[in-house]
Amino acid sequence: MPYLLRRNNLFVLITYLMLSLVPFAPWLFGQIVVRPGRVVAIEFIAWITVWGIFKRPAMFHWLLLPAFIALPVELYLRKFYGQGISTHHLGIIAETSPAEAIEFLGNKIWLLAFLLVVIILWWGLSWIAAIRTRDLDWRGGSRGMICVLALVAFGIWLYGEQVGIKASPFASLIVSQPLSKSSPPDSAAIIAVTKDGASSVQTPMAGASDISDAGLTSVPKEAVTSIKLGKLPSWASIPFQVEPFGATWPFGLAVRGYDFWKEHRYLEDLQHKNRNFAFVAHQASQQETPQIVVMVIGESSRYDRWSLNGYARETNPLLKQEPNLVSFSDVLTGVAATRLSVPVMISRKPIVQSLRAGFSEKSFITAYKEAGFKTYWISNQMSFGKFDTPISVFANEANVTQFINLGGFTDTSSLDQALLSPFQSAIHDPHPKKLIVLHTLGSHWNYSHRYPQAFDKWLPSLYGISNPAYTNLGNKPALNNSYDSSVLYTDWFLEQVIKTLKSTNQLTAMMYFSDHGETLYDGSCKIAFHGHNTQFEFHIPGLMWYSDAYKVAYPEKVAQLIRHKRARINTENVFHSLLDLSDIRYPDEHLERSFLSSKLRPQKRYVDSYGWSDYDNSTFKGDCREVKDNGKPLVQLKD
């Protein structure tokens, strides 16, 4: 086919080949490409299908313009963060104003502008070439056959998605097998994917009547009744999966765009639930006093790895020197998952409702705004995605919202010190009263990538090891050492926040609470990470620091804070205490939930373990310290 070597034809084909090779860019940077053969096969089928439908390149070339424009961003993220464009990145791009983008890019704006011009020129020239040539037109009956096959395949796939697909008999045999000798005889393996993208094997919780009760995704009734409607036989199903297709280029970019649109719609729906809500809050005292309140949300940090709380290793050498710091000894989180635990911490959403989507009220951010504070949410976590959007709905209440981590939860994501620069900018804001929320990555897996090498104190560690597995028991010593080093780095980070607050000589205070803890192969325990119903995951560190000026302004609150440092509290207390901290009052306040108030009263503390278990009426089983209610756990309600 010598006509393919003609200038226009060759230019078009090479252009499409270069676009198709984008998923293999990680090889250029010494990274791994997952299942490259599958990528090639999917892209080949996609090109054949699109070419067959549109007949000639000129008819679909304009659809590729977004892929051209996104190409530099994709390569940049592949090189420096080991991942391509995601829903999170599209959210950052969509919500960043031109002024903010220019400020962020600085002198690099000219390089980006130059690249954009080159990209547009490339697209334009290749479009002209596609228009001028007719050699690449798909003629003959084979094109019609491809169109028919594509239509039939789409119809079968859509039927399977809407009605269901019969389970393969081989799959049934695999699922029905017990996990191990120690598992209950009726336990079945369930693969659960965490927000890290890691998968772990779980079993339905003892006593759970179905998967929903086990704390996993429930099966809709429609899916059960659809058996009567004639499910598609497994042998006839189309082996198309959205996620692998989304990893291809250029057509996979449409999947990422759709995911962003879907999450954005979901975010709007959540915001609609509480759009008209108001606390009618006001500050009862110190209204004219310049003041700064900081709330630091930790990540995956457990109570007993802080030397402030008695740990043998010196993981908090800086914080222990702070005289105005109170560390709480008995704080619980109800759920060992960020997207479920953080809303409970920052709003009045009860723990027993944490598994339900959305909430009809706003967070403490709105209450502070009503009381005259300028509010900031500065996050080193992600803004969009099924694990993050429920938190973003509250973050967007702030006057200033910044998600600064381009790497998301990957190993090469930003260190928490990246929060300090925007934090300094917020501190220097001339507004007299400010609330600043800092959402950290803390001790999120991979632990060795949560701190710089200077903090790699305990050896051997996982530092510098590519893709270590937290499921590998052989990594136990190194995993624990890296985890402790991440706590050491958190100590440094919090000290930088405190130093900055001290430098203002104003009425300032800081709270810190982790979202959940971790299990770390404790003793003979053979599990790690979180999602295992263990005491290590529910017992979290929490502390409060206050300036000398705060102590002078609120001596009684400080006295109650010290008095209650050993009180039994949980993350439901954070919302009420944070408002009480600044003496913010509102009609239906609950000072019996504030550890800064003399009215504090003990409440039942439920945790997500085999239903809603009463933690203070539970026993802790084995070295894993699995929480089991001595009574009957509450039934979990979900939407």
N, C-alpha and C positions, 0 to 999 in steps of 0.2 A: 504494500500500500504506500507507494512513493508520495502520493498526494498529501500524506500526513506530515511530510517534511516541508511543505510549503510554509512560508513565513507566518501568515495569520493562523494557520492550523496549529503549527508548532507552538506559537506563543500562547494560544488558548489552552492547549493540552498541558504545557509546562506549568501554566498558572494554576490549573485545577490540581495538578499533581502536587505542587508546592503547598496548596491549601490542605490537601489530604494528608500530607506528611506532618502537619502540626502536632498530632497526638504522639508522634515519635520524637519530638523535641527534647524530652527528658534525657534521651541518650546523649545528646550534645553536652549535657551538664552532669553526666555521671549518675543519672537517676534511673529508676526502673520504669519500664512500660509494662503494665499489667495486660497479659494475654494479647500480644501484638497480632497474632493470627486472627483473633476474633475481630479486632479493630479493622484489619484489612478486609475481611469478609463483609462486615457491615457496611463499610464505606463503598465497596464495590457494588453491593446490591442497591445502596442508596443512589449512587450515580446512575446506574442502569435504569432504576425506576424513574428518577427525575428526568433523565434524558428521553426516556420512552414517552413520558407524559407530555413534555414540552416540545419534543421533536428536535429543536435546534438550540444551541447554547445562548443565542441572542434573546431567546424567549424567557430564560430563567437566570441569566447572568446578573440582572439587577437585584435578584433576591440574595445574591452573595455579598452585596455591599456591606452589611453589618459584620460579616466574617472578616472582610478586608480591614475594616476600621478597628475591629477588636484584636487583630493579630498582634500588634506590638504589646498590648496589655497581656495577652495570653502568654507570650514568650517571656515577658518580664516576670510574671507570676510563676512560670515554670522554672525559671532560673533561680530566683531568690526565695521562693516559698514552696517549691516542689508540688505545685498544684495549678490547675487551670482556672479560668473564670468560673465563679460559682454564684449562687443566688445572693450570698453575702456581698460579693464584690459588685454585683449589679445594683444592690441596694445602696452601697456607698456612692457609686457613680450617680445614681438617680437623685440622691438626697444631698449631694454636694453642690453648692452654688458655684457659679463661675469665679466669684471673688475668692471663695475658700480654696478652690482648685489652684488658682494662680498663686495664692499665698503659700500653699503647700508645695507646689512645684518649684517656686523660686526661679532661678536662672534656667532650670531644666524645661521651662515652658517653651523656650525657643526650640530646643531639640525636639520636643513633642510636636510642636507646630510643623517643624520641618518633616518629621516622619509622617505626620498626617497628610501633608501635601504630596509626599512621595507615594503614599498608599492610595490616595485618591487618583493620582496620575496613573498609577499601575492599573487600578480598576478601570479607569476610563479608557486607557489604551487597549486593555484586553477586551473591553466591551466593543470598542470599534472593530477590533479584529474579529470578534464573534459575529458582528453584524455583516462584515464584508465577505466572510466565507460562507459558502453553502455546502462545502465538502463534508462538513460534520453533521449535516442533517441526517436524521434517522428515517430512512425510507423503507418501504416494503411491509410485508405481513408480520414480520417478527416484532415490529413496534406495537402493532395492535395486540399481539399475543401477550407482550409484556404488560400492556395496560390492563388487559383482562385479568392476568395473573395477579397484578398488584391490587386490583379492585376486589377480587375474590379473597386474597390473603387478608386485606384490610377488613372485609366483612366477617371472616372467620375469627380474626383476632378481636374485633369489636364484640362479637357474640360471646366469645369466651370471657372477655372482661366484664360484660354486663350480666350474663347469666351464670357463668362459672365453668370450671373445667373439672372433670372427674379426676380424682387423685389416682396416680399411677399405683398399681398393686405393689410394685417394688418399693415405692415411697412409703406405702402403708406399713410394709414389713419393717422398714428401717425405723420409722417413727415410734412403732409400738414397742421397741425394745427398751428395757430398763437401762439407765445410764451406767450404773455400777452396782456392785453388791450392797453398797451402803444406801442406795436410793430406794425409796418405797417401791413395792412391786408394780404399782400402776403408774410410775413416773414415766413421762415421755419427754424426749429431748426437744427443746424449743430453742431456736437460734434467735438471740436478741442482739440487735445492733445498737451500739451506743453512739453518742454524738461524735465520738472520736473516729467513727467509721470502723471500729473494732467489733468483732462478733464474739459472743460468748455463749456457752451452752447453759441453759437454765432448765429447771423443772418446775411444773406447776406446784404452787405452795400447798403444803399439807392442809387438808380440811377445806380447800377451795373447791367449790362446786363446778367451776368451769374456768376457762382461761381468763375471763374478766376478773373473777375473784382472785386470781393469782397475781394480779397487778400488771398483767400484760394486756395487749390490745384485744378487746372482745370481738367475737364474731357476730356480725349483724344478723338479725333474724331473717332478713331477706335472703342472705346467702345460704341459710339452712333450708328455707322453703324452696329455694331455686332448684333443689334436687328434683322436685316434681315437675319442673318446667323443662327438663331435658338438658342437663349439662353437656358440654362438649366433651367427647371422648379425649383422653389424654394423648392418644396417638394422632389425633387430628388437629391438635392445637398448633398455633403458629409460634415458633420459638423466638418471639420478639420481646425484648425487655427494654424499658425506657432508659434505665440507668446506663447500660452499656452503650446504647445509641447516643446518649448525651455526652459520652466521653469521646465521640468521634468529631471530625471536623471536615467541612464547615457546617453540615446539616445538624449536628448535635447541639450547636449553639441555640437552635430554636427550642430545644428541650429546656436548656438553662433559662432562657427568656420566659418560657411558660411557667417554670417553677417559681421564678421571681414574681411574675404576675399573680400566680396563685397565692403565694405567701403575702403579697401586698394586699390582695383582696381580703385574706384572712385577718390581717392586721387591721384593716379598715372595719371589718365586722366586729372585732374585739373592741376597737375604740368606740364604735357606735353604741355598744352596751352601756358605757359609762359617760357618754358625751355630755349629758346634762347634769352629771353629779357634782355636788359641791359640799365641802365640809362646813362652810361658813366659819372659817377659822380666823383667829386673831391672836396677836402676841400680847399677853397680859402685862408683861414688864419688859424693861430694857428696850423699849421700842425705838428709842433714838440712839442706842449704842451701836457702833460698828461691831459686827460679829461675823464669824465664819464657823459653819458646822460642816464637818466632813464625815461621810459614811463610806467606809471601805467594805466592799463585799468580797470576801475571800472565796477560794475555790479549792475543793478537795483536801482541806486541811483537817487533821484530826487532833483532838484535844491533847492526847498523851504524848505527842511528839514535840510539844513546846516545853522548853526548860522552865519557862515561867510557871508551868503547871506541874513541875517535879520531874521532868525527863532528865535522865542522867547526862546525856549529851548537851552541850551548851549551844542550843539552837536559837536562843534569844539573848545574846550578849549585850545588845544595845537597848532593847526594851526594858531589860531588868534594871537599867540605870535611871529610868524615868520615875521620879517620885510621885507624879500625879497620874499614875496609871493603875487601873484596877482590872485584874483578870478574873473572869467568872469561872467557877469550878464545875458548874453543873448545868450546862446549856445543851439543849437537844435541837436537832432538826428533825422534822417529821418524815421527810422523804429524801432519799439519797440520790437525787437527780436535780440538776441545776434549774431546768425549765419549770419544775414543779415547786422547788423549795424557795427560790428567790421571790416569786409573787407573794408568798406567805410572809416573808420577811419585810417587804416594802409596802404592803397594803394590809387591810383588815381581813383578807381572805383566810378563813379558818383552815387549819391543816387537813381536816376531814373533808374539805372541798377541793383540795389541791389537785386531785386527779381530774377535775372537771374543767372544761375549757372556759376561758374568760372569767370575768368577775364584774359585777355591776357597779363597783366603786373604783375610785382612783387611788393613787398611792400617796405616801407622805410628801411627795414632791409637790402635788397640787395644794396640800394643806400649807406647806411652807410658802408657796407662791401667794396664796390668799393672805398670809401673814406679812407680806411685804418683802420676802426674800427673792433674790435672783437665783435661779436654780440651774445646776449643771449636771449632766450625766456623761461621764467620760469613761469609755469602756475599752478594755483590751480583749473583749470577746466579740462574738459575731452578732450582727444585727438582724439578718434574715435567715430563715431555714426552720424546719419543723421543730428543732430543739431550742430556738432562740426567739422567734417571733412573739411568744407569750410574754417574754421579758421586755421586748422592744415596745410593746404597747404602753408600758409604764414609763420607759425611758423617754419616749417622745412627749411626755408631759412637761419635760424640762424646757426652760428658756433656751438652753444651749445643749444640744445632743451631739456627741462625737464618738464614732466607732473607729478606732485608729488602727486596728490590727488587720492587715491585709492577708495574713497567713491563716486566719481562723484558728482551728485547733490542731494544725499540723505541727510537726516537730520544729519547723523553722519559723514559727510565729514570733511576734514581737515579745521581748521581755517586758515585765511590768514597769520597768524604768521608763518605758516610752510614754507612760501616763504622766510623768512628772513635768514635762514641758507644758502640755496644755493645762495641767494643774496650776503651774506657776502663772500662766496667763489668766486663769480664773481668779487666782488670789489677787492679782494686780488690777482686776476690774474695779473701777471707781465706785461701783454700787456699794453702799455701806453694809448691806446684809446679804450673805451668800450661803447657799447650801450646795455642797459639791459631793456628788456620788462618784466613787472610783470603783469600777468593776474589774477586778484583776483576774489573771489566769492562775495565780498562786501556785498550787501543787498539782495542777492538771497533768495527766499523762500526756506525753512522755516526761517524767519528772526531771530527767537530765537536761531537758531543753527549756526548763523554766528558770534557769540561772546562768550567769556567765561563768567561764572557767575559773575565775578567781574565787568563786564560792564552792568549788568542787572539793570540799574539805575531807570527806570520809571516803576511803578507798577500800576495795575496788568499787568503782561506780559504773554507771551506764554512759557516762559522758563520752562523746565521740563515737559511740557504737550506733551503727545504722540500723534502724527498725528493730530494736530489741522487743521481745514478746513478754508482756506482763503475765501471760499464761504459762511461761516456762519457769518451773520451780527452781531450775538451776540458776536463775538470775536473782534468787532471793537476797543474798547479801548485797549485791550491787544495786538492786532495786531499792532496798531499804536505805542504803547510803545516799543514793541520789535523792530519795524522798526527803531525808533529813536536811540535805543541802538546799533543797527548795524551800524548806521552812526557814533555814538560815537566811536565805535571800529575802523572804517575806519580812523577816525581822529588820533587815536593812531598809527595805522599801518603806515600811511603816515608820521607821525612824526618820527617813527623809521627809515624810509628810508632817511628822511632828515638828521637826526642825523648822520647816517652812512656816508652820502655824506659829511657832514661838517667835519667829523673826518679825511678825506683824505687830507684836505687842498689843493685840486686841483680845477681846473676849472670844475665845476659840475652844472647840472641843472636837474630838474624833471618836467614832465608834468603829469597831471591826468585828464582823461575824462571818464565819465561813458558811457556805451553802450546805456542805455535807463533808463527811470524812472519807476514809479509805480503809479497806482491809488489805493487809500487807504480809500474807503468809505468817501470821502471828503464831508462834509456838509450833504446834503440829498441824495448824490449819493449812490446807492446801489450796486456798483461793486468795485472789488479790483483786484490786480495783474496787468498784462499788456496785451495788445492786444485789447484795447478798444478805440483807436483813441482819447485819451484825451491829453490835454495840459500837464498834470502832467507826462505823459510818454515821451513826446517829449522834454520838457525843462529839461536839464540835468546840473549837476555841472561840471565845468572845471576850472582848475587852473594851474599855473606854478610857481615853486620856482627856484631861481638861487643863486649861491654862490657869495660871494664878489669878488672872482677871475673872475667869469663870468662877473660881472658888470664892472670890470676894462677892461676886454678884449673886451666886446661888449656893450659899453655905449649907442650907438644909438639903438640897438635892445631892450635893457631894457627900454629906453625912449618910443619906439613905443609900447612895451608890455603894459606899464602903460597907454599910451594914448588910446589904443584900448580895455581896459578892459570892456567897456560897448558897444562895437561894436556888430552888429548883425552877428553872425557867426554860423557855424554848423560843424558837424564832418568831412565834406569835407576839412575844413581848417587845420585839424590836420596834415595830411601828409605833406603839403607844409610848415607849420610852424615848424614842427619837423626837417626838413632838413635845413631850414633857421636858426634854432637855432644854429646849428654847422657850419654855413656858408658853407654848402655843395651846390655846384653849378652843374648844368647839362644843356645840350643844350635847352631842351624844358620846362624849369622851369616856374612856374607861381607865381611870388612873389605877384601878386594882391590877392592871396589867403592866404598869410602869415600874421598873426597878429603881427609878429615881424618886419614887413617891412612898410616903409612909403608909399609903393605902394598898400597897402590893399584897395580893393574896395568892396562895398556890392554886394552880389549875391542873386539871388532868392533862397529861402529856401523852398524846397518841403518836405512834410511829407506824410507818407502812411496813408491817411484818405479819404476813398471814391474815390480812385484814388490818383494821386499825387497832393495834395492840396498845394497851395501857402500859407504858414503859415502866412506870413505878410499881406495877403489879406483875412484873415479868421475871422470868429466870433467864439466865444467859448460858446457852448450851455450848460446852466444849471450848477448845482454844479459839475457835472462830467467834465465840461469844454471840451466837445467834439468839435474837430476842424472841421469846415465846411467852405470850400472855398466860398468866395462871388462870385467868377466867376465860370468857368468850369474847374474842375480838369483835369490834363493830364491823358491819358489812360496808364495803366500799362502794360508793355511788359514783357513776361516771356518766358523761353525756353520750 
